[in-house]
Amino acid sequence: MHTLINAIGNTPLVHVPLASSSTIYAKLEYLNPGGSVKDRSAQFMIEHAEQSGLLKPGGTLIDASSGNQGIASAMIGAAKGYRVIITVSQKVSQEKMQTLKAYGAHIVICPATDFIDDPESYHSVALRLHKETPNSFMPNQYFNPLNAQAHYTSLAPEVWQQSKGKITHFFAGAGTGGTITGVGRYIKERNPDVKIIAIDSVNSYRATNGNPKPYAIEGMGIDFDSPVIDYSVIDEILTVKDADAIGMLPKLAHTGFLVGPSSGAVAYAAQAYAQKHMKETDHGVMIFGDSGRAYLSKGFYEQISPTALRPTRSELRHSNT
C-alpha cells in the first residue's frame, strides 16, 4: 500500500531555460509531500531512530530548523503519531510557521543569532528541550552524518538515473551540507570528473571567515563547522548575495518556476557559472529545494521582472575547496 511517507522522493528532473548555452535541469524537490528536499533527510533519520530504538511509540520529535526540516518532521510526526516540537529562528517566514502549526507541531521562536552555539540560538534551545523531555529524539540535522547519508541513499540515485549518467555539473545550496555531500559523494563514486558545486551566502560564517553578517536567504548558508559537510567531494563553493538570489525569483516565476530564495541563489550561481565555464555539450543539474509559496508574504516575487532570463553580470566570489 502506498502511504504518505513512502510517497517521498521520485521528484521530476526538468529543463530550466537559464541564459546559458549549456543545458541545465532542476530537480523539483518542492514536489515532495512536505514541500521540500528535507522530506528525505527527515524520513531517513526518523526511521533510523525507530529501527535503532532511539524513538519509541508515543515519543516526541524535537529539532531545530530554518523551516523545511521542521515541516518535514512535523508532517512525518503527524502521520506516525508523535508529538513534535520545532525551534525556529525569528527570520523564518510566516507561511512556514503556519505550516508547522497546521501539522500540529509546537513551535518555539528563538532570536536570530550569529553563532549556532549561542545559548539563545534555535539549535541550543532544541538541545536543551531534548535533554529536558523524556522519550524524545532529536534528529539534529546540523551534526548528524545520517543527514548526508539520506541524500546519498535517496536523492543521489535519482539524479544519476534521471540524467542517464550524463551529468557534468551538480549545483546545490549548502546549509547543513547534507544535500551537497550526499549527492556529491554518490556521483563522484560513479564519475570523478563531475563538478560538484556548492552555493553559499556571501555573509555566512564560512564565507566571512568566522565573522557572519545577517542575510535574508533561509535554509542556505554554511554557518558553523559541521561534521555533515564533506569538503573533499566539493570542487568549488560559490557565494551569492541576497539581492542576486532574490532578484532571480521573479525571473524564474515568470518562466513557471515558483521557488524559494535558496533555489534563487542556486539558479543565479548556476547561470553565472555556466556562462563562464560550461560548454554546449555539458549537462548541469541543480536542486530546487522548496517552493516560493512558503515566502509569498515576504514580497520577493513582486518586483518588476523581465519576460525572459537574461544574462546577468556575475558578482560571485569563487573559492576553491
C-alpha positions as CSV (number, residue, x, y, z in Angstrom):
1,M,0.0,0.0,0.0
2,H,1.3,3.5,-0.9
3,T,1.4,5.7,2.2
4,L,2.1,9.4,2.5
5,I,5.6,8.8,3.8
6,N,6.7,6.4,1.1
7,A,5.5,8.9,-1.5
8,I,8.6,11.0,-0.6
9,G,11.1,11.1,-3.5
10,N,10.9,10.4,-7.2
11,T,10.6,14.1,-8.0
12,P,10.9,15.2,-11.6
13,L,14.0,16.5,-13.3
14,V,13.1,19.2,-15.8
15,H,14.9,21.6,-18.1
16,V,15.2,25.3,-16.9
17,P,15.6,28.0,-19.5
18,L,18.6,29.8,-18.0
19,A,20.6,32.3,-20.0
20,S,23.3,29.7,-20.9
21,S,24.3,27.7,-24.0
22,S,24.6,24.6,-21.9
23,T,21.7,22.5,-20.7
24,I,20.7,22.9,-17.1
25,Y,18.0,20.9,-15.3
26,A,16.4,21.3,-11.9
27,K,15.3,18.6,-9.5
28,L,11.9,19.8,-8.3
29,E,12.2,18.9,-4.7
30,Y,9.3,21.1,-3.7
31,L,7.0,18.4,-5.1
32,N,7.7,16.1,-2.2
33,P,4.7,15.7,0.1
34,G,6.0,18.1,2.8
35,G,7.1,20.6,0.1
36,S,10.9,20.3,0.2
37,V,14.1,18.3,-0.1
38,K,14.2,18.0,3.7
39,D,11.4,15.3,3.5
40,R,14.2,12.9,2.5
41,S,16.5,13.6,5.4
42,A,13.7,13.8,8.0
43,Q,12.3,10.4,6.8
44,F,15.7,8.8,6.8
45,M,16.8,10.0,10.3
46,I,13.4,9.3,11.9
47,E,13.1,5.8,10.5
48,H,16.7,5.1,11.5
49,A,15.9,6.2,15.1
50,E,12.8,4.0,15.1
51,Q,14.8,1.0,13.9
52,S,17.6,1.6,16.5
53,G,15.2,2.1,19.4
54,L,16.1,5.8,19.9
55,L,12.5,6.8,19.1
56,K,9.6,4.7,20.6
57,P,5.8,4.9,20.1
58,G,4.4,7.9,21.9
59,G,7.7,9.7,21.8
60,T,8.5,13.3,21.0
61,L,10.4,14.6,17.9
62,I,12.4,17.7,18.6
63,D,14.6,19.6,16.1
64,A,16.0,23.0,15.2
65,S,15.1,24.1,11.7
66,S,15.0,27.0,9.4
67,G,11.6,25.7,8.5
68,N,11.7,22.9,6.0
69,Q,13.4,20.2,8.1
70,G,10.9,21.1,10.8
71,I,8.0,21.0,8.4
72,A,9.1,17.5,7.2
73,S,9.5,16.3,10.8
74,A,6.1,17.7,11.7
75,M,4.4,16.0,8.7
76,I,6.1,12.7,9.4
77,G,5.4,13.1,13.1
78,A,1.7,13.7,12.4
79,A,1.5,10.7,10.1
80,K,3.2,8.4,12.7
81,G,1.5,9.8,15.8
82,Y,4.5,11.6,17.5
83,R,4.4,14.8,19.4
84,V,6.6,17.4,17.6
85,I,8.5,20.4,18.9
86,I,10.4,22.6,16.5
87,T,12.6,25.5,17.4
88,V,12.9,28.2,14.7
89,S,14.7,31.5,14.2
90,Q,12.6,34.6,14.1
91,K,13.6,35.2,10.5
92,V,11.5,32.2,9.3
93,S,8.6,33.1,7.0
94,Q,5.1,33.3,8.3
95,E,4.0,30.7,5.8
96,K,6.5,28.2,7.3
97,M,5.3,29.0,10.8
98,Q,1.7,28.5,9.8
99,T,2.5,25.2,8.1
100,L,4.2,23.9,11.3
101,K,1.1,24.8,13.3
102,A,-1.2,23.2,10.8
103,Y,0.6,19.9,11.2
104,G,0.1,20.2,15.0
105,A,3.7,21.0,15.9
106,H,4.6,23.1,18.9
107,I,6.8,26.0,17.8
108,V,9.5,27.7,19.9
109,I,10.6,31.0,18.4
110,C,14.3,32.0,19.1
111,P,16.2,35.2,18.3
112,A,18.3,35.2,15.1
113,T,21.8,34.7,16.4
114,D,25.1,34.9,14.6
115,F,26.5,31.7,16.0
116,I,24.9,28.3,16.4
117,D,26.4,27.7,19.8
118,D,24.8,30.9,21.2
119,P,22.7,29.7,24.2
120,E,19.7,31.5,22.7
121,S,20.1,30.0,19.2
122,Y,17.4,27.8,18.0
123,H,19.8,24.9,17.9
124,S,20.9,25.4,21.5
125,V,17.3,25.7,22.6
126,A,16.4,22.4,20.8
127,L,19.3,20.6,22.6
128,R,18.1,21.9,25.9
129,L,14.5,20.8,25.3
130,H,15.7,17.4,24.1
131,K,17.6,16.9,27.4
132,E,14.5,18.0,29.4
133,T,12.0,15.9,27.5
134,P,11.7,12.1,28.4
135,N,11.4,9.7,25.4
136,S,12.4,12.4,22.9
137,F,14.5,12.1,19.8
138,M,16.4,15.0,18.1
139,P,17.5,14.2,14.5
140,N,20.0,17.1,14.9
141,Q,20.4,17.7,11.2
142,Y,23.3,20.0,11.7
143,F,25.6,17.4,13.3
144,N,24.1,14.0,12.3
145,P,26.1,12.3,9.4
146,L,22.8,10.4,8.6
147,N,21.7,13.8,7.1
148,A,24.2,13.3,4.2
149,Q,23.6,9.5,4.1
150,A,19.9,10.2,3.5
151,H,20.6,12.1,0.3
152,Y,23.3,9.6,-0.8
153,T,20.6,6.8,-0.5
154,S,17.6,8.6,-1.9
155,L,18.2,11.8,-3.9
156,A,21.6,10.9,-5.5
157,P,20.5,7.8,-7.3
158,E,17.6,9.7,-8.8
159,V,19.8,12.5,-10.0
160,W,22.2,9.9,-11.6
161,Q,19.4,7.8,-13.2
162,Q,17.3,10.6,-14.4
163,S,20.3,12.3,-16.0
164,K,21.2,9.0,-17.6
165,G,24.7,9.5,-16.1
166,K,25.3,12.4,-18.5
167,I,25.5,14.9,-15.7
168,T,28.7,17.1,-15.8
169,H,27.9,19.6,-13.1
170,F,25.9,19.5,-9.9
171,F,24.7,22.6,-8.1
172,A,23.1,22.7,-4.6
173,G,22.7,25.1,-1.8
174,A,24.8,24.3,1.3
175,G,23.5,24.8,4.8
176,T,23.9,21.7,6.9
177,G,25.8,20.3,3.9
178,G,23.8,17.1,3.8
179,T,22.5,17.5,0.2
180,I,25.7,18.6,-1.5
181,T,27.7,15.9,0.5
182,G,25.4,13.0,0.0
183,V,24.8,13.6,-3.7
184,G,28.3,14.7,-4.4
185,R,29.8,11.6,-2.8
186,Y,27.5,9.3,-4.8
187,I,28.2,11.0,-8.1
188,K,31.9,11.2,-7.6
189,E,32.0,7.4,-7.0
190,R,30.5,6.9,-10.4
191,N,32.2,9.7,-12.3
192,P,35.0,11.6,-10.5
193,D,35.0,14.2,-13.4
194,V,31.6,15.6,-12.5
195,K,32.0,19.0,-10.9
196,I,30.2,19.3,-7.5
197,I,29.5,23.0,-6.8
198,A,28.0,24.2,-3.5
199,I,26.2,27.5,-3.2
200,D,26.7,29.6,0.0
201,S,25.6,33.0,1.2
202,V,28.2,35.8,0.9
203,N,27.5,36.6,4.5
204,S,27.8,33.1,6.0
205,Y,30.2,32.0,8.8
206,R,32.4,30.2,6.2
207,A,32.3,33.0,3.6
208,T,33.3,35.7,6.1
209,N,36.0,33.6,7.8
210,G,34.0,33.4,11.1
211,N,32.5,36.9,11.0
212,P,29.0,36.3,9.7
213,K,26.6,39.1,8.9
214,P,22.8,38.8,8.7
215,Y,21.3,37.6,5.5
216,A,17.8,37.0,4.2
217,I,18.1,33.7,2.4
218,E,16.5,30.9,4.5
219,G,17.8,27.3,4.6
220,M,21.2,28.1,3.0
221,G,24.5,29.3,4.3
222,I,27.4,27.4,5.9
223,D,27.2,28.9,9.4
224,F,29.3,26.6,11.5
225,D,31.9,23.9,11.3
226,S,29.8,20.8,10.7
227,P,30.7,17.1,10.6
228,V,28.0,16.6,8.0
229,I,29.6,18.5,5.2
230,D,32.5,16.8,3.3
231,Y,34.6,19.3,1.5
232,S,36.6,16.6,-0.2
233,V,33.7,15.9,-2.6
234,I,33.1,19.6,-3.4
235,D,35.0,21.1,-6.2
236,E,34.0,24.7,-5.8
237,I,31.9,26.9,-3.5
238,L,30.2,30.0,-5.0
239,T,28.9,32.7,-2.8
240,V,25.7,34.7,-3.7
241,K,24.3,38.0,-2.3
242,D,20.8,38.3,-1.1
243,A,19.9,40.7,-3.8
244,D,21.1,38.4,-6.6
245,A,19.3,35.4,-5.1
246,I,16.0,37.3,-4.5
247,G,16.3,39.1,-7.9
248,M,16.3,35.7,-9.6
249,L,13.0,34.7,-8.1
250,P,10.5,36.8,-10.2
251,K,12.5,35.8,-13.3
252,L,12.1,32.1,-12.5
253,A,8.5,32.6,-11.6
254,H,7.8,34.2,-15.0
255,T,9.1,31.0,-16.6
256,G,6.8,28.9,-14.4
257,F,9.2,28.1,-11.5
258,L,7.8,29.5,-8.3
259,V,10.7,28.6,-6.0
260,G,12.2,29.8,-2.7
261,P,15.2,32.1,-2.1
262,S,17.8,29.3,-1.8
263,S,16.7,28.0,-5.2
264,G,17.0,31.5,-6.5
265,A,20.6,31.6,-5.2
266,V,21.4,28.2,-6.8
267,A,19.9,29.3,-10.2
268,Y,21.7,32.6,-10.1
269,A,25.0,30.8,-9.4
270,A,24.4,28.1,-11.9
271,Q,23.6,30.6,-14.7
272,A,26.6,32.8,-14.0
273,Y,28.9,29.7,-13.7
274,A,27.6,28.2,-16.9
275,Q,28.1,31.4,-18.9
276,K,31.8,31.3,-18.0
277,H,32.8,27.7,-17.6
278,M,30.3,25.3,-19.2
279,K,30.2,24.0,-22.8
280,E,27.2,23.5,-25.0
281,T,27.5,19.7,-24.5
282,D,27.5,20.0,-20.7
283,H,24.6,18.9,-18.6
284,G,24.1,20.6,-15.3
285,V,21.7,19.6,-12.5
286,M,20.6,21.9,-9.7
287,I,18.4,21.4,-6.7
288,F,15.2,23.5,-6.3
289,G,14.8,22.8,-2.6
290,D,11.4,24.3,-1.9
291,S,8.5,26.3,-3.3
292,G,8.0,30.1,-3.4
293,R,4.6,29.6,-1.8
294,A,6.4,29.5,1.5
295,Y,7.7,33.0,1.1
296,L,4.9,35.0,-0.7
297,S,4.4,37.3,2.4
298,K,8.0,38.5,2.0
299,G,7.3,40.2,-1.3
300,F,10.2,38.6,-3.1
301,Y,8.1,38.0,-6.3
302,E,6.5,41.4,-6.7
303,Q,9.5,43.1,-8.3
304,I,9.3,44.3,-11.9
305,S,10.5,41.3,-13.9
306,P,11.8,40.8,-17.4
307,T,9.8,38.4,-19.5
308,A,12.9,36.2,-20.0
309,L,16.0,35.2,-18.2
310,R,18.7,37.5,-19.4
311,P,22.4,37.1,-18.8
312,T,23.4,38.7,-15.5
313,R,26.8,40.2,-14.7
314,S,28.3,37.7,-12.2
315,E,29.1,39.1,-8.8
316,L,30.0,35.7,-7.5
317,R,33.1,35.2,-5.5
318,H,34.8,31.9,-6.2
319,S,36.8,29.9,-3.6
320,N,38.4,26.5,-4.4
321,T,37.8,23.9,-1.8
